[in-house]
Amino acid sequence: MVILRERFPILGKKTYLNNCSQGALSTDVQEAFQQYLVDWDEQGSPWERWVELYEAVRHAFAGLVNAGADEVAVTPSVSHGVSALASAFDFTGERNQIVISDFEFPTVGQVWHAQAPRGAKVVRIPAAGNSIPLERFADAIDERTKLVSISHACYRNGAMLDVPSIVELAHRKGALVLLDAYQTLGTMPIDVKQLEVDFLVGGALKYLLAPSGVALLYVRRELLPQLSPTATGWFAQANIFAMDHTTHVPAPSARRFEGGTPPVPSVYATLAGIKLVQSVGPARIQRAVRELTAALKAGLMQRGFNLVSPVDPGRHGALITVRSHKVDLLVKWLAQENIVVSSRDNNLRISPHFYNNLDDIHHLLDALSRHKALLV
Ligand SMILES: Cc1ncc(COP(=O)(O)O)c(C=O)c1O
């Protein structure tokens, strides 16, 4: 399956397999940036238009995860979204524990640890290799758990957690669930209603093909009235244009988790990126990515390399990782051959998107064969 390759000029120059860090630049996103400059130049300060586009991003995010637009905050980063959410929690009672897993991106764990002076206690569930047994969640979640904060797919090894079972465990004990879907958003269908998560975060710069500066926080509608963030700003007010510094009246919607002036250039680009992803469709992207990751895993195992990600396609996302004992050197040597990948820990991270093809995978596998001394 080869999809829209011609829209990504970098693919003519490089074998680009680093979507877990940053999506490839498309001509659509380039044009969106140009349009921002044209609008700024021709109209000076078209804030009405910019706020319109900002709202369009909210609706686009909502469409991607099957949420209502009123349940989506557009934030500058996942860190901001999780911090705003944390600021709305009260940790002074009995229910003051945040359960996190060993698969979390540092920023999420760091935000929860930062709540310690406010009474929060972080309970970390250790991984067993490339998985975290469900029993460990069952043992850790109890009546003291306020929130279970988990990643959909781990940024270090691509492994996916069993979200429905974890959500069930959490809800049975009266705890809420936050899902960090940064590594899955744009690679597969995601439905917050089906998953029954209470909160979800993700961002635009990886598989949504956009630049940095735009992320989302989904908050289940029923929870909004009881959550009033203290990390706030004028774009979080019920009426942004009230310009009233004598009071704080948060928006009734998830916009109450927002802060200050939006990153307008990134808003233009994010709309273009999400439009491109939606034009292919998350289900079709999932099929394309699965075909590529299947060929990749098979090629890695045939060569006797140490696959770190799970073999089962239902247990990993778009990111496949392989062990290397000199991973920084390997990334550098591959870059010299115009192959772009990345690393975490001792894992080489290879992350295709819909615009990659089997030639990209075979080209990388051939290069890895040449550098096999760094892999086995
Ligand atoms: C799973 C996951 N969460 C969060 C982030 C980053 O969040 P932020 O938008 O705060 O930089 C990343 C970035 O690599 C990630 O992979």
The ligand as an SDF file (V2000), in Angstrom:
LIG
                    3D

 16 16  0  0  0  0  0  0  0  0999 V2000
    4.0590    9.2760   24.7510 C   0  0  0  0  0  0  0  0  0  0  0  0
    4.4930   10.7110   24.7530 C   0  0  0  0  0  0  0  0  0  0  0  0
    3.9300   11.5860   25.6040 N   0  0  0  0  0  0  0  0  0  0  0  0
    4.2970   12.8920   25.6360 C   0  0  0  0  0  0  0  0  0  0  0  0
    5.2870   13.3560   24.7980 C   0  0  0  0  0  0  0  0  0  0  0  0
    5.7270   14.7860   24.8180 C   0  0  0  0  0  0  0  0  0  0  0  0
    4.8250   15.6690   25.3840 O   0  0  0  0  0  0  0  0  0  0  0  0
    4.9770   17.2470   25.2440 P   0  0  0  0  0  0  0  0  0  0  0  0
    3.9320   17.6740   24.2570 O   0  0  0  0  0  0  0  0  0  0  0  0
    4.7030   17.7650   26.6030 O   0  0  0  0  0  0  0  0  0  0  0  0
    6.3570   17.5690   24.7970 O   0  0  0  0  0  0  0  0  0  0  0  0
    5.8980   12.4820   23.8910 C   0  0  0  0  0  0  0  0  0  0  0  0
    6.9490   13.0000   22.9930 C   0  0  0  0  0  0  0  0  0  0  0  0
    7.8160   12.3420   22.5230 O   0  0  0  0  0  0  0  0  0  0  0  0
    5.4950   11.1290   23.8850 C   0  0  0  0  0  0  0  0  0  0  0  0
    6.0820   10.2550   23.0540 O   0  0  0  0  0  0  0  0  0  0  0  0
  1  2  1  0
  2  3  1  0
  2 15  2  0
  3  4  2  0
  4  5  1  0
  5  6  1  0
  5 12  2  0
  6  7  1  0
  7  8  1  0
  8  9  2  0
  8 10  1  0
  8 11  1  0
 12 13  1  0
 12 15  1  0
 13 14  2  0
 15 16  1  0
M  END
$$$$
